[in-house]
């Protein structure tokens, strides 16, 4: 409940999941502030208590022996235990905290759909502010006056930690993570961070009525995915064209996606390096409606169940599901046919898509994935032909708050500050650094196996966990070496910045 030792701010906590109360495993310390009520709507078959533990290496966690802890803080104190008292029939209202993530609908995976912060629910028209509602409190995000959901923390180390601390507004220089969630709405391109930073693709989505925004969000939910993990390996037609557009310039990228409707599935949290704005990072799955024509309705899609959180982080975030699905909306449809389906993957263990009509809503498209440790991904495009009820206008997009994009300040990210620094290099030195970090694209070439029927649904929504990411650590070190070499190990205004970076 109150661990000590290195990294105890983000590791070593006991976790609990109570059905109908928590959307994911949360820290026990944040869950024992008072009685909790299991709603009568909970399916008895899903009324299962889950316990867990936050760690970076699970090989020495088990029931076979006692762990004394990193500083012997657990020596001689006995085994950990949890005691629950169940009181049947009592109704105890529990007011939510400002940064509790709440929802009234779920997506095709059982994840929260367009969730909002409890502050928005109880203060319509107002957005929560972590700087005033969480950071002044002891324990910050483990304080139940900020959130009762005890999110996890992913912050950088080494060279990245040094840069993410520059100009920081508060003590957390990274990500505060809640649970997997989905936002849908119109999207816009927000840039490609340079290979010298994290090489992420950045896309913003404007939710229908501003759900999930904070005062720092700039009117949208920001989403990111590492191109090293995703699009650099895609060669299906639409994704290859989008990759080429991004490499040309931002205007070409915007021309392909701005104003399109999209469904974005990712790890929901706050990017507190960038003002504690709401973010989906990593993006696990993305479906962009690139052609709205009932006779050739086209969706560009990629799915996976793993990913990192970019420059100001250090962990890999596996998603414990072997199924990923989207509900592609078309309320007036009475039938759907697959006109064409072009998908590629990096493993023969991936499967899909399977498309099935949902009367009055649209169609569900499903994919199968192996264990997250396999690093599987699927990319491609789906062409559908709809039969719609005569005389019914086939409008499926939710009403969008057109003023939402104007809310809040636009923040300068650490990646942009580093890119501005790179621009100070002489052209030859900058070109040499770019060439040093360049990687040849290796393409996914396997056709996913045919998914004949819907995969079994989970008894509970999938949860995420965090663990070491050796690939990211190596790539971050390569970037640090390249930048230090380019500046001859003397960065303007920061003469000691490269002292800890090996040559």
Protein Blocks (a to p, Z undefined) as FASTA:
>chain_A
ZZgdehklmgoiacdddehkagbdcdfklmmnbccdddfklcfklmccddddddfblklg
cjkbccebjnopmgonapadddddddehiacdddddfklccdfbdcfkopaehiacfklm
mmghiacdfklmmmmpghilmpmklpcnlpaddddehjllmmmmgopabfblcdddfbdc
ddddddddebjadfklnopacdddddfkopoiafklnopacddddfklmmmmgcbfklmm
mmmmmmmpmmlmmmmmgopacdddddddddfknopaacddddfbdcddfbccfklcccdd
ddddedcebjnbcbdcddddfbdcdddddfkbcbdcdfbdcdddfbfkbgcddddddehk
lpcdddddddfklopacdddddddddddehiacbfbdcddfklmmgocddddfklmmmmm
mmmpcfklmmmmmmmmpccddddfbdcdddfbdcdddfbdcdddddddfklmmmmmmmmm
mmmmmnoopaghilmlmmmpcZZ
